[in-house]
Amino acid sequence: MNKLPSLNGLRGISIIIVILFHISRFNILVDQEIISRIPIFNGRFGVNVFFVISGFLITSLLLAEEERAGSISLKHFYIRRTLRIFPAYFFLLFVYFMLQLLGYLHISGNSWLTALTYTKYLNYKDSFYTSHAWSLSIEENFYLFWPVVFMTGNRTRKEVTAYIILVVPLIRLYAYYYPIKWLDEQSLFTRLDCIAMGCYIALYKKEILHKLSGYWNPLFYGSLALLFTVPWLSRLVSHTFLQLFFVLFGELTGTIANLAIGIILMYSIYGPKNGWYALLNSRLLNYLGILSYSLYLWQQIFISKREWWVTHFPQNILLIYLSAIFSYYVVERPFLRLKSNFSGKKMIVKGTTTAKASTVQL
């Protein structure tokens, strides 16, 4: 289960999208209103891809553990999650703390509080350097309760994911008409459906594969077309009902995008072994996927509003990569080896760049 093909490649594409988004904001003079309509330059869309992959992978692993052992271990799940996420993240915060002591940056007390407690989605706008932790905090909040829901049985877990997918658009609609400062498009309560979509697909994987097996190519290319046209179409509509539709189901950060990502995800893993499959499982994208968590953590400080030489393009790209390399090999890998002791089945943690031995980390 940990050797699912293409997932690292999709993660590699996701982190490229996030970094391109930030580079375009701070290093390239372009109209952000226009460029945000293009998926490969929309960082929030890139995060959505991460979310859907995360929900699918973790639910698939829980299903495999349940099938293998008859049940899942909450203790081992939380230990694995802690060993996967905490070391690299808190190492980043430690570096921030040292830089703040030296006077190179300032993070407010409230921002430190939400960063340390995985509630950054509540005030991510207060601190640029920690703002990207909004997505991490949403994931960690979701995975506090998801394994508990999972243990309640197949029917309940399916119903809960369906309810989340249906209810979250209504919350987005409410927030659109009655704005609340902490309830925006990067809130836990308006983005949970991204992760839930991945969970839902994993729970119904057999049924989905049975129905889609004969329609892979039309669905794949249709999903790509949808992602590249909907953001422009939504700007052209003037009818109130159509506008309401896009508020409910979103463009690149809502139900429409989540569904398209889900189809592309299934196509990438279980579809034809064509050029797209070869691209996702190439050495480069596979390796970027392995480093994606570290790249995501460290890109923020090197793509900032400050007039530091290290934040200027193109040297900031090199420094992001070098920081991610250090984080992965020095900080993360020792804990990944420990994490495999709590999986019930040994997992490869070797940072190989070959697709055949590709390891997808939780």
N, C-alpha and C positions, 0 to 999 in steps of 0.2 A: 504493500500500500504506500510505503514511503518512496517508491520508485515510479510513481505515476509520471509518464512522459509529458513533456511540453509545459508543465507548470512553472519550472524555473525560467523557461523562455518567456512565458507570459509575465512573470514577475520582472524579468529583465526589461521588457517593453514598458511595463508600468513605471518603473523607476526612471527610465529615459523620459517618459512623458512628464513626470513630476519635475525633473531637473530642467527640461526644455521650457516648461511653464515658468519656472523661477528665473531662468536666464532671460527669457523674453520680457519679463517684468522689469528687470533691473539693468540689463545690458544691451537691449535692443530697442530702438525707438519705433515701436509699433502701436497701433490702436488696440488696446486690450479688449475692448468691446467686440472687435472683429475677430481677433486671434483666438479668443476664448470659445468661439463657435467651432473651432477645428479640434477634433478629439486629441490629436497628438500634441497640442499645445495647451490642453485644459488639465491642470494639475488635479482638480477635484475629480475629474473623470478617471485619471490615473489611480487615484486612491480608491475609487469605486471598484476598479479591476482587482486591486489588492483585497478589498473586502469580500467580493464574491469568491475569489480563490480561497481565501481564509475560511469562510463558512463551509465551502465544499470540502476542502481538505480535512479540516478538523472533524467534521461530521462523518466523513468517510472513514477516518481513523477510529472514531468512536464505534462506528458500526462494525468495523473489522475486529476491534477488541471485544465487543459484545458477542460477536459470532464465535470468536476463538475461545473466550473465557467464560461465556455465559452471562457476564455482567461487566460493568466498567468500574474502575477504581477512582473515586473522586480525589482521594489523596494523591494518587500518582498523576492524575490529570493536572492538578494544581501545581504539583512539584515540577512536572515537565514544562508547564507554561511559565512558571517563575524562572527556571533555569534558561529558558529560551529568550525571554524578553528582558528580565531585570538587569543582568550583568552589563550588557552593552548600553542600555538606556541610562542606568545610574552612573556608569563611567562617563558618559557624555555630560550628565548633570554635574559630576565632580569637576570636570574640566571647566564647565561654565562657572562653577563656584570659585575656582582658582583664578580665572580670568576676571571675575568680578572683584575679588580681593585685590588684584593688581590694577584695577581701575580701567580695564579695557572694555567692559560692558556693564550694563546695569539691568538687573531683573528685580522687579518689585516683590515685596513679601507675598502679596496675593498670588502672583504668578508662580513663585516658588511653591506655594501651598498646593495649587492645582497641578503643577508639574509633578510633585512628589506623590500625590494621592491619585493620580490617573483620573483627574476630573478637568483636564485642560479645556475640554469643549465648553466649559462654563465661562471662561474668560481668555480664550486664545488670542484675542485682539490686543490684550494688554502687554504682551511681550513677544516681539518678533522672533527672538532666538528660541523660545520654547513653543511657539505657536503651532509648529508642525506636529506636536504631540497630541493635538486634538484627535487625530485619527487613531493613534495608539490607545488613547484613553477610551474611545468608543469601543474598540475591540476588547480591551480588558474588562470593561463593564459588562459587555455582552457575555463574555466567557466566564464571568462569575456565576451567572444563573443558567447558562445553556446546558452544561453537563447535568445539572440537577433536573432540568426539564427533560433531558434525554432519558434519564433513568426512570421517568414516570411511565414509559411505554411508547410503543410505535404510534398509536393513535394520537396521544396527547402531543408528542413532539411534532407530528405533522400538522396538527391543528394550530399549535402555537406559532409555527413558522408562517402558516397561511394567514393567521390573524395579524401578525406583524406586517406582512407584505401589504395587507389590505388597510390597516389602520394608519400606518405612517403617512401615506399620501394625504389623509384627512388632517393630520397634524400639520403637514406642510401648508395645506389650504388655510387652516386656522391662523397659522403664523403669518401668512401672506396678508390676510385681511385685518388681523389684530397683532401687529408686530410686538414681540417681546425681546429684550436685549439679548438674553442668553439662549433664545430659541430661534436660531437661524439655520441656514443651509449646512452648517458644520456642527450641528448639535447631535447629541446621542439620539434624541427623539425624532429627528428628521432624517437620519441616515441608517438606522438599525435595519431597515428593509434590505440594504445592500448585502449585509452579512446573512440575513435570514434567507435571501434568495439563493445564496450558495448552499446553505443548509438544506433548503427545500429541494434543490436539484439533486443533492447527494441522497436524500431520503427517497426520492422517486427515480433514482438513476435507472433502474431496470426498465421501468415503464417508459421513461423518456427515450432510452436507447431503442426500445422495441418500436416506438412510433416514429422516431426520426431517422432510423437506419437507411431508409430509402430516399431521404430528402436532404442529405448532408450539404451538398453544394448550393442549392437554392437558399437554404436557411443561413448558411455561412455568409454568402455574398449579399443576401438580403439584410442580414444584421449589420454588416459593414456599411451598406448603403443607408440604412436607417440612422446609424450613428453620425454619418457625415452630412445628412440632409435635414434631420429633425431640428437641429439648432438654428438653421437658416429659415426653415418653414415656420417655426414658432414666431419669428420676427415679422413675418408677412401677414399673419392672420389678424383680423380686426374684430371678428365676431366674438362676442362675449363668451359664448359657450366653448368655442375653440380655445380661447385664452384660458378659460377655466380648466380645460383638459390638460394643457401644458403645465399649469400650476400644480395640478394634482399628480400628474405622472412624470413631470420633469422633462428635461432635455438630455443632458449628459450626466446628471446626478440624481436621477429618479428611476422610477419603475421601468420606463422605456429602455434606458441604458442598461439597467440591471438585467433585464430579460435578454437583451442583445449580447451582453457580456456572457451570460450563462450559456447561450447557444454557441458562441464562439469557444467558450471553455470546453464544452462537450465535444465539439468538432475537433478541437486541438488535441484532445486526449484519445478519443475513440473513433474519429473520422478517418478519412483516407490518408495514407502516408505519402502525401504529395509535397510540393515545394514549401507550403506553409508549415507543415510538420517538420520538414528538414530545417527550416529557418529557426523555429522555436527550439529545436534540439541541437542547434549548432553550438560549437564550443564557446563562442563569444556570449550569446544570449544566455546559455546555461550558466556561465560563470557570473554574469551580471545578476542573474536571478539568485545565485548563492549569496552574493554580496548585497542584495537589494535592501535588506533591513539596515545594514551598516551604512550603505549609501544614503538611505532615507534619513537616518539620524544625523549624519554629518553634513549633508548638503546645505542645511539651513544657515549655519554660521559662515559659510564661504560664499553664499549668495545673499548678501545683506545690503542694507541701505547705507552702511557705514563706508567712509572713504578710506578703507584699508586696501593696501596693495593686494593682499591675499584674496580679496573678494572680487577682483577684476578678472574679466574673461581675457585669455583662456586659462591663465594659471590657476584659477579657482577650480576648474574641472580636474586638473591634475591633483590638487590638494584634497579635493573630495575623495578621489580614488585612493590616494595614499592613506588618508585617515580611515577609510573603510577597510582597507587591507589590514592596517594595524588592529582595528577594532575586531575584525573577524578572526584573524589568526592568533592574536594575543589575548583578547578578552573573551570572545564568544566560544571558540572551539573547545577549550578545556571544560566549559560548562555543558556543551553539547555532548561531550563524551559521558559526562555524569548523567545527563538526561536520558541517554539510552538505557540506563539501568532501571528506569521506571516505566519503560514502554511495554514490558511483557514480551518484547521481542527486540533483539538487537537491531539498532538502526545505524546505517553508515553515516558517519559525520565527516568523512574525508572530503576535503574541498576539491574534488576532482573537477576537471573541466570537460570530461567526456559525457556525452548524452546518455550512453548506456548505463553508466554508474551514477547518473544524476540523483542527488538526494534532495528531497523537498523537506525543509525544516518547518516545524510548527511555529 
